[in-house]
Amino acid sequence: MLMKSIAAGLAGTALLATVAFAQAPTATTDKAAPAATTTTTSATGQWRTSKMSGVKVYNDANENIGSISDLLMDKSGAVKIAVIGVGGFLGMGEHLVAVPYEKLKFVNEAVAYTGTGAKPATTTTGAATGTTETKPAATTTTASSTSKWYPDHAVFNASKEELKNMPEFKYSE
């Protein structure tokens, strides 16, 4: 019985070695290897929409009023609406509201805090102006903020209570 097991093992090993040798490429000396070329595309200054979900939204008084839950675009690919989640805890009881995307102002610098309190002492880099410009705010950025592929936060000119009183956004089915 032991001899049969050893013979089966040797036969299996020989079979696997034959398959491995058959797959090994043969070297040819009559043809030159093609030159390897690598093409890359740079997207400096662009934001990934997958990273925009969860970006915090502050108001003019530097109060955290919610976070971006989703971005909605038209058929041409232009982002038209930002869905902001207001209130709730860990996604429970969150109130979704839709705001025009051009009303948001994106900022690359972090909100500055002094001390350990919950309320920041300085304001963000500008307030939402309500213009129709959809480009990111022209702010000074550091290498770490440009490599994140998303802004630090957004500014929207409303209080948390005003957002909670807005009609709730529902996805149509």
C-alpha positions in Angstrom: 0.0 0.0 0.0 2.8 2.3 0.8 4.5 1.6 -2.5 1.3 2.6 -4.4 1.1 5.9 -2.5 4.8 6.7 -3.3 4.3 5.7 -6.9 1.2 7.9 -7.2 3.1 10.9 -5.6 6.0 10.5 -8.0 3.7 10.2 -11.0 1.8 13.4 -9.9 5.1 15.3 -9.4 6.3 14.3 -12.8 3.1 15.3 -14.4 3.2 18.8 -12.8 6.8 19.3 -13.7 6.0 18.4 -17.4 3.2 21.1 -17.4 5.6 23.7 -15.9 8.3 23.0 -18.4 5.8 23.2 -21.3 4.7 26.7 -20.1 8.3 28.1 -19.9 8.9 30.6 -22.7 11.7 29.8 -25.1 14.3 32.5 -25.8 14.7 33.7 -29.4 17.7 35.6 -30.5 16.5 36.6 -34.0 13.9 39.2 -32.8 14.5 42.2 -30.6 12.2 42.7 -27.6 9.7 45.5 -28.1 10.4 48.7 -26.2 8.3 49.0 -23.0 6.4 52.3 -23.0 4.3 53.7 -20.2 1.7 56.4 -20.6 0.3 58.2 -17.6 -2.2 60.9 -17.3 -2.0 63.5 -14.6 -5.1 64.9 -12.9 -3.6 67.6 -10.8 -6.2 69.9 -9.2 -9.1 67.4 -9.8 -11.3 66.0 -7.0 -12.5 62.4 -6.9 -16.3 62.2 -6.4 -15.8 59.0 -4.3 -13.9 61.1 -1.8 -16.4 63.9 -1.6 -18.9 61.8 0.3 -18.4 62.6 4.0 -16.8 66.0 3.5 -17.9 68.2 6.4 -20.0 71.3 5.7 -19.6 74.4 7.9 -21.5 77.7 7.9 -20.1 81.2 8.1 -19.8 81.0 11.9 -17.6 77.9 11.6 -20.3 75.6 13.0 -20.4 72.1 11.6 -23.8 71.9 10.0 -23.6 68.5 8.3 -21.7 66.5 5.7 -22.0 65.8 2.0 -23.9 62.5 1.5 -24.1 62.5 -2.3 -23.6 64.6 -5.4 -26.2 64.6 -8.2 -25.3 65.5 -11.8 -27.2 66.2 -14.9 -26.9 64.1 -18.1 -24.0 66.1 -19.3 -22.0 65.2 -16.2 -22.1 68.6 -14.5 -22.7 68.4 -10.7 -25.9 70.3 -9.9 -27.0 69.3 -6.4 -25.2 68.4 -3.2 -27.2 66.2 -0.8 -26.2 67.2 2.8 -26.9 65.0 5.8 -27.9 67.1 8.8 -28.2 65.9 12.4 -28.5 62.3 13.4 -25.9 60.1 15.0 -24.0 57.5 13.1 -26.4 57.8 10.2 -29.5 57.3 12.4 -32.0 60.1 12.3 -30.1 62.0 9.7 -32.1 64.5 7.7 -31.1 64.8 4.0 -31.5 68.1 2.2 -30.6 69.0 -1.4 -28.8 72.3 -2.0 -27.6 73.8 -5.2 -23.9 72.8 -5.8 -22.9 76.3 -6.8 -23.9 77.6 -3.4 -21.2 75.6 -1.7 -17.7 77.0 -1.4 -14.9 74.4 -1.0 -11.9 75.2 1.1 -8.6 73.3 1.2 -7.3 74.6 4.6 -8.5 72.9 7.8 -10.8 74.9 10.1 -8.5 76.5 12.7 -9.3 75.8 16.4 -7.7 77.3 19.5 -7.9 75.4 22.7 -9.9 72.3 23.4 -13.4 73.7 23.1 -15.9 72.6 20.6 -16.3 76.0 19.0 -13.6 77.3 16.6 -12.1 80.7 17.2 -11.4 81.7 13.6 -13.4 81.6 10.5 -13.0 79.5 7.4 -11.3 80.9 4.3 -14.3 82.8 3.0 -18.0 82.3 3.0 -20.4 80.9 0.4 -21.3 83.7 -1.9 -24.1 82.2 -3.9 -22.4 82.8 -7.2 -22.8 80.4 -10.1 -19.1 79.6 -10.2 -18.6 75.9 -9.7 -14.8 75.9 -9.5 -13.0 75.3 -6.3 -12.1 78.3 -4.2 -8.7 79.9 -5.1 -6.9 79.3 -1.9 -3.3 78.6 -0.9 -2.8 74.9 -0.7 -0.1 72.7 0.8 1.3 69.6 -0.7 -0.8 67.4 1.7 -4.1 69.1 0.8 -3.5 68.8 -2.9 -2.6 65.1 -2.7 -5.8 64.2 -0.8 -8.0 64.4 -4.0 -10.8 66.2 -2.1 -11.2 69.5 -0.3 -10.9 69.8 3.5 -14.4 71.1 4.0 -17.3 73.0 2.3 -19.0 76.3 3.4 -22.7 76.8 3.1 -24.4 80.0 4.2 -27.1 78.5 6.5 -27.5 77.4 10.1 -28.1 73.8 11.2 -31.7 74.7 12.1 -32.3 76.3 8.7 -31.1 73.1 7.0 -33.2 70.9 9.3 -36.3 73.0 8.4 -35.7 72.5 4.6 -37.8 69.9 2.9 -36.3 66.4 3.2 -34.6 65.0 0.1 -35.8 61.6 -1.0 -34.4 59.5 -3.8 -37.1 58.7 -6.3 -37.5 55.1 -7.3 
